[in-house]
Amino acid sequence: RFCLPLVLASLPTMAVGEEIPPALQDSWGDFWLFRFFVNAAGYASIVIPGFLLIQYFKRRNYLETGRGICFPVIKSCVFGSEVKSVHQDDGSLPPRAEPTESSTARQVFKLLFCAAGLQASYLTWGVLQERVMTRTYGATETDPGEKFKDSQFLVFMNRILAFTVAGLYCALTKQPRHGAPMYKYSFASLSNILSSWCQYEALKYISFPTQVLAKASKVIPVMMMGKLVSRKSYEYWEYLTAALISVGVSMFLLSSAPNRTVSTVTTFSGIVLLAGYIIFDSFTSNWQDALFTYKMSPVQMMFGVNVFSCLFTVGSLLEQGALLESLRFMARHSEFTAHAVLLSVCSACGQLFIFYTINQFGAAVFTIIMTLRQAFAILLSCLIYGHTVTVVGGLGIAVVFMALFLRVYARSRMKKRSKKLPPGESPVQKV
C-alpha cells in the first residue's frame, strides 16, 4: 500500500534529468499522471454504467417493447433514427454560399469580419490560457499568491458556455432533423475533454510558443500513421513540407536549449502531454467526420459533444470534490473569475466563427487565417510574457509557417486540378 505513493512521488523527477518547477513539486497528488488517472476514473464511473444501460436496452429490443414517458428520450439517446445520408458529404458542413450577386466590397468585408473574429477570439484565448496556467493570483509583497491547478475545471467552464450557445442557436434557427443516437457523441466528447486537458496541463511544463509549434507540426504523425496503417500515398510536396516543418521545429527547440528558464524548459512530461493532445485531437476529428454521415449541422455537432463534455467533467469534479474547491478559488480571486469567464466566451465565439468562415469562404481560407493566428500567438506570447527567441529560433518559426502556407497553396492547386480529371480518375489521397 506504500509503493504507489512512492512511485508517483518519484515520477515528476523522471523528466530526463531536467528540473521541474518547484510549484509542481508540492505533492505527488498534483502530478499530471496521477490527476490523469483520477480524471479517467471519474469518466469511467459514468461511461461504464452508460454502456451497460445501452447494451441492456438493445438486448431487450426496446424499440419494439418500450412504452411510457421515457420512451422518446431512450430512443433518441440509444437508437436515434438510424437514417444516414447517402453521401458522407451531405451531413457535413453546409454548402458554401457562393457570392453570386454579392458585391466585391461586401465579400471583402465578410472576409475581414471572419479574420478579425477568429484572430480576436483565439489570440485572446491563447493569452488567457497561458496567464491562468503559468501565473499566480493574489500575490502581494508579503504573500507569493497561489496558482490555479485544476485544468479540468477550465475545460468544464469552456464546455458549459459552448453547450449553452449551441443550444440557443439550435433552438432559434432551423436545423436538420436529428438522426444520430446521442450516445455516439460521447466518444468525441471524451477525446475532446482529454485533448483540452492535455493542452492546459502541458503549459505547466513547456512554453506557449513550443506548444503552438507542436500543434502546427502534427501533420507529421498524421502522415506517418496514414503510411503505416492505411498505406496511403502522398505527393512529393507533402513530404517536402513535412520535412521543412521538422527542420523548423528542431531549430526552434535546439536554439532555446541553452537559455533554460522555468517558463521555457521543455520537459519529458510536456512532450508526453503534447503527444496526448495530438492523439486525442486526431481521434476527435476523425470520429466527428464519421458522425457527419448522419444528417446534422455543425452546431448540432457542437451541442451534442458539449452535452456529454459537461456531464463528464461535472461528474468527475463532483466525485473528486474539486468543483467546490475551484469555486472557492474563484471567490477568493475575482481576477481569475474574469479570466475564466472570458476564456469560455472566446472559446464559444471562436467555434461559431469557425463554422461561419468555412461556410462562407471554404476550408482553404480558414486554414490560412488560423495559420496566421498561430504565428501571431507566438509573437504575442513573447511580447507579453517575455519568452526569449534567438535568431535561429525565429528562423525556425519562419520555416514552419512557410511550410504550412506552401502546404495550403499546393493543396488548393491539387483540388483545382482534380476537378479537371476525367470521371474515372482520382487524385492521390491526402491528409
N, C-alpha and C positions, 0 to 999 in steps of 0.2 A: 504493500500500500504506500510505501515511501518512495518507490522507484519512479513513479510517474511524475511527481512534482520535481524530483531531482533532474530527470531528463528534460522536462520542459524548461526548467530554470537554466539549463546549460545551452539550450538551443539558440537563444538570442546571441550568444557569443560565438556561434559557429559561422560567422559571416566572412568566411575565407580570410580570417586574420585581420579584418577591418574593425575599427572602433565603432560601437553603436552609441548613438546619443544617450546621455545619462537619463533623459526623461523616459526613455524606453526601457530602462532597467529597473523601474520602480518595483515591479513584481512580476513573477512569471505569468500571473493571470492577465497581464497587459500585453503579452507577446502575441503577435498576429496569428501564429499557428494554433495556439490554444483558443483564441477568440473565433477562429475559423471553424474549429470543430464544435465549439459551443453553439455557434450560429447554425451550423449544419444540423446539429441535434434538434434545435428548435424547429427548423424547417421540416425535419423528418417526423416530428411529432404531429405535424399537420398533414404531410404528404401520405404517410403510411395509412392512417385511418381513412383518408380520402380515397386512396387506391383500393382499399378493401371494400368500401361502400360502392364504388363504381363496379367492381367485379361482382358484388352481390346483386346489384340491380340488373346487370347484364345476364347473369346466370338465371335470374328469376324471369327473364323476358318481360321486364317491367312495362314495355311499350304496349304489350297485349293485356297484361293483368292489372296494371296500375290504375288506381282511381283516387279521387279525393282532391283536396285543395292543393296538396303538394305536387300533384302530377305535372303541371306545366313547368314548375321550377326544376324538378328532377329530369324531365325530358330535355329541357334546354341545357342543363349542366352536363348530363351524361351522354345523351344521344344526339341532340341537335336535330336539324332536318336532314343531315347527311346528303345534302344536294350540293355537288361540286360543279364548278364551271367547266365547260367543255375544254376551254383553253386556259392554261395556267395564267396567262396574262390578263384574262378577263377580270379576275378578282384582285389584281394587284393595284397599282396606283391608277387613279382615274386618267383617262386620255388627256394628254396635254392640250390645253386650249391654244389653238392656232390664231395668231393675230391677223385675222382676215381683213377686218375693216378698221382695226385699231391703228392710230397714227404712230409714227416712229417715236415721237416725243412721249406718248403715253407708255409705250413699251420700255423706253429708257427709264422713265420714272418708276415703273414697276420693278425693273431690274435693280435700280438704286435702292428702292424701298426694301426689296428682299435682301440685298447685300448688307445694307445698314442694319436691318433687323437681326440677321444672323450674326454679324460681327458684334453688335452691341450685346446680344443675349449671351453668346458663348465666350466672348472676351471677359465680360463681367463675371460670368460663371467661373472661368478659369482663375481669375484673380482672387475671387472669394474662396474658391476651393483651397488654394494654397494658403490663404490667410487663416482659414479655420483650422486646417490640419497641421500647420507648422508654427503658429504663433500663440502666445499666451493671452489670457483675458484677465482683467482686473489687476494688472501689475501696477505697483506703486513704488515709492522709494524704499519702503521697508518690506514690501511683500512682492516676491517674484511673479505672483499670479499663478494661474493654472491653465493647463491645456485641455481641450476637449478631445476625448479619446475614442468615443463610440461612433465609428463610421456608419454602423447600421442605422443609427437614428437619423443621420443625414440622408441616407437612402430612403428611409420612411418619409421624411419631410418632402423630398422631391416627388415621391410617388403619390402621396396623398393629394398634392395640388394638381399633378398631371391627371390623376383619376377624376378630380372634380371638374377640371377644364374640359376634358374629353367627354365626360358625362353630360355637361351642359351643352356642348356643341352637338352631340348626337341627339339630344332632346329638342334642340331648337332648329335643326336642319334636317332635311330629308336624307335618309341613309338607305343603303340596300338592305333587303330582307336578310336577317342574320341566319346562317345555317350551320355554323361550326359548333360542335359540342364545347361548352365553356371550359371544361377541364383541360382541353388541349392548350389553352393559353398558359396554363401553369408551368409547362416546360420552358417556354420562352421567358416567363416571368422569373423563374428560379435562376436561370442562367444570367438574366439581366441584373438581378439583385447581386449575384456573386461577382459579376464583372464590375459593377459600380463599387462594390465594397473593396475589391482588389485595387481599383483605381484610387480610392481615397486612402487606403492603408499604405499604398506604395509611396505616397508623398511623405510618409514618416521616415523613409529610408533613402529616397533619391530626390533629386531636384526636379522642379516642374519642367524645365527645358528638356531634361533627359526623358521624362515621361512622354512629352509631346513627340520627340523624335522616335521613341519606341513605337508609339501608335502609328506614326507615318510609315514605319518600316514593316508593319505587319503583313504587307503584301508578300514578303519573302517566305514566311512559314506557310502562308496560304498556297503559294506556288509549289513549295516542296511537298505539301500534303496532297495537292492535286496530282503531282507527278508520280508519287509513290503509291497512293491509294487508288486514284481514279484513272491513272495512265493518261492524263491529259497532255495535249501537245500545246506548245506556246510559240509565239512568234519571236524572232531574234530581238526585237525592240523590248520585249518583256524581260528577257534575260539581261539585256543591257541596262535597263532602268533598275532592275533588282540589284545588279552589281554596283551601280552608282549609289543606290541607297545604302548598301552595305559599307561602301568606302566612306561615304559621308558620315554615317553614324559612328564608324570606327574612329575617324578623325576627331569628331567631337568628344567622344569618350576618352580617347588617349590623351588629347590635349588638356583635358580638365583634371587628369590624374595627379600631376604634381601639386595642384592647388587645392588639396582636400580641406574641406571645412565640414562642420556638422550639417549644413544645409545642402551641400553639393556632393557629399560622399555617396558613391553607388555601392550598396552592399549586396550580398548574396540574397538576402531577404527581399530587397527591392526588385531584383531580377526575377525571382520566383513569382512575386506578386504581379509583375508586368506580364509574365508568361501566362499566369492565370487569367488576367484580364483579357488577353488576346484570345485564349482558348474559349472562355465563356462567351465573349462577344461574338466570335465567329459562329458558335453554336446558335446564339440568339438570332442572328440574321438569317441563317440557313433554315431554322425552324419556322421563322416568320414567313419566309418565302414559301415553305410548304403549306402553311396555313392560308396563304392567299389563294390557294386553289379553290377555297370556298369564296363565294361572292361576299366581299366585305370592303369597306373603305379603310384607308389608313387610320382615321380617327377611331373607328370601331376596334381596330387592332390595338391602338393606344389605350383605349378604355379597357378592353379585355385583359391585356397584360398587366395594367396597373391595378385592376381589381385584385388579382392574386398577389401582386407585389405588396400591396397594403396588408392583405391578410397574412402573408408570410412574415413580413417584418414586424408588424404589431404583435403577432403571436409570439415570435421569438423574443422581442423586447420585454413583453409581459412575463414570460417564463423566467427570464434572467433577472427581472427586477430593474432592468436598465432604462425602461421608459420613464419611470418616476425620477430616477437619478438624472437623466438628461433634462427633464422638465425643471428639476430643481436648479440645474446648471443654467438653464435659460432664465430662470427667475433671478439668479444671482448676477447674471451678466446681460444687461439689456443690449449691449453691442453684439453679442453672439446671437441673440434673438433676431435682431435686424439682419445680420449676415445670413442666418439660416433661412429666413423667410425670403430674402432677396435671391438666395441661391436657388430655392424652389421655383420662384417666379421666372427666373432666367431659364431654368431647365424646361419648364412647361411652355413658355413662349418660344423657345428655340425649336422644340418639336413641331409646333404649329407652323413656324417659318420654314422648316424643312419640307413639310407637306406642300405648302403653297408654292415654294420655289420650284420644286420638282414638277408640280402640276403645270406651272406657267412656262418654265424655260427648259425643263429636262434635266437629266442626271449629270450631263457633262458640265453645264454651267454651275450647277450646285457643287460639284466636286471642286471646281476651280475656286469658288468662293470659300469653301471650307478649307482648302489647302492654304489660301492666303490667310485665313483665320489662324491656322496653326503657326504660321510664320509670325504674325502679329502677336500671338500669345507668348511666344518665346521672347520677343523683343520687350513686350510689356512686363513680363515677369522679371527680366533682367533689370529693367529700369526701376521698378517698384521695390523689389526685394534684394537687389544688389548682387545677383548672380554674375560672377565674372566669366567672360567668354574670351578666350585667346583668339589671335588672328587665325590660327589653324582651326580652332573650333568653329569660328564664324564661317570659314571657308567650307568646313564640313556641312554646316547647316545649309549653306547656299547650294552645295552639291545635292543634298537630299531633296530640296524643293525644286531645283532644276529638273531632277529626275522625275518627280511627281508631275510637274507640268508637261514634261515630254511624254509621260505615260498617258495623260489626258488627251494630248494632241494626237498621238499615234492611234489611240483607241477611237477617237472621233473619225479619223481618216479611214480606219478599217471598217467602221459602221457604214460610212458613205459608200465604200467600195463594195461591201457585202450586199447593199441594196441593188447594185447593178449586176449581180451574179445571175446566171440562168437558174430557173426554178429547181433543178436537180442538184445544184451545188450549194455548199455551205462553207463559210469561213472556219478557220481554226478556232476551237473553243478557248475562251479566255476567262481569267479570274474576274 
